[in-house]
Amino acid sequence: MIDAVVTGADGFIGRALVERLTHDGQNIFAAGRSARRMEDPLFWEELPAARTLYHLAGKTYVPDSWRDPGGFVTANVVGTQNALTWCKRHEARLVLASAYIYGLPERLPIHEEDPVKPNNPYAMSKHLAEQLCAFASEYEKIDVAVLRLFNVYGPGQRGDFLIPTLLSQIVSGGEVKVMDLTPRRDFVFIDDVIEAFVRAANAPQGFHRFNIGSGQSHSVGEIIGMMQSVCGTALPVTSACLTRRNEITDVQADIGRAAEILDWRPQVDFPAGIRIMLKEQSRDGSQRPDQQG
């Protein structure tokens, strides 16, 4: 039996997790997009037995979910049920990558026990996946740690996400163009997220949900200001003043449970994360298509 299986191993978070686990000396099996689809039971039959399953595979990106809600449910819900079945067969622990699923928050910061009100198909698919995990943990006695990831960023992220888009504009010079300067989000650096995954594999038995964020929120305008400060630029900023469908004005994670149970706290603040991204871009050149996911 090996130490761990990682699905979604060639995605943004998956690549970083595989690199960390390999560096730690773990014997792992990395399953990427070249494998069968997660909703195909044959995919799971071909996986080796392992002590831990890190299930990161699935569909992401909110705008895509509005165009293909059925595809998101199939990939994220059926795929998670298959993951749970595999865990039961091999008596493995599941660490599931979830997302911000609270919808419009009733209070800030947001605690894991606050109401869940998904406001897009992606969040709904993750909410359903979490419910499957809670059921399987209670009735099938599968140990599950769910990580509700807030706004993850870092080197290698797909170029159409906010932080890579802004950084590309700033590095290129000229004008920084955005849809809206006002929404506030909780941005957490990829290295901190990977540390949370590693620690979640040793969470207590049973079912646990953890918010994984920085515990702070910043508006789009504020992060542009911080990024320009790091880059040493003062480029003009233009906003189209367009509000996205079902926009949420502010998001901030209560990360106290992860601190208490996992002894996890973010170590990389936003300016430091941007400096790391700039260093990686300088070393590797522009992000290549095979780095995105």
Number of C-alpha atoms within 10 A of each C-alpha: 10 13 16 24 24 23 23 26 24 23 22 21 23 24 19 19 26 24 12 16 17 12 9 10 9 13 14 20 19 19 21 18 14 8 12 14 16 26 19 13 16 12 14 18 11 10 13 13 20 20 17 23 25 26 24 24 25 25 19 17 14 15 13 14 20 13 11 13 16 14 17 26 22 16 21 27 24 21 23 26 19 19 23 26 17 20 24 18 10 15 17 21 25 29 25 25 21 25 22 22 22 22 18 17 19 10 11 14 17 18 18 17 8 12 14 16 14 17 17 17 22 27 25 25 28 27 22 16 23 25 12 16 25 22 13 21 21 12 8 14 15 23 26 29 30 24 24 22 21 23 21 22 24 21 23 24 22 22 18 11 13 14 24 20 16 21 20 16 15 23 15 10 13 12 13 20 16 18 13 16 20 16 17 19 23 21 27 26 23 23 20 19 24 19 17 23 21 17 16 27 20 14 18 13 13 15 19 21 19 24 26 33 29 26 22 19 21 19 18 20 17 14 21 22 16 16 24 19 12 14 16 11 13 16 15 11 15 13 13 10 11 10 14 11 9 10 11 15 13 18 27 24 25 19 22 18 17 22 16 10 15 20 12 20 19 19 14 16 14 19 16 14 21 25 14 16 20 20 13 16 15 10 9 10 10 11 17 11 10 10 15 16 17
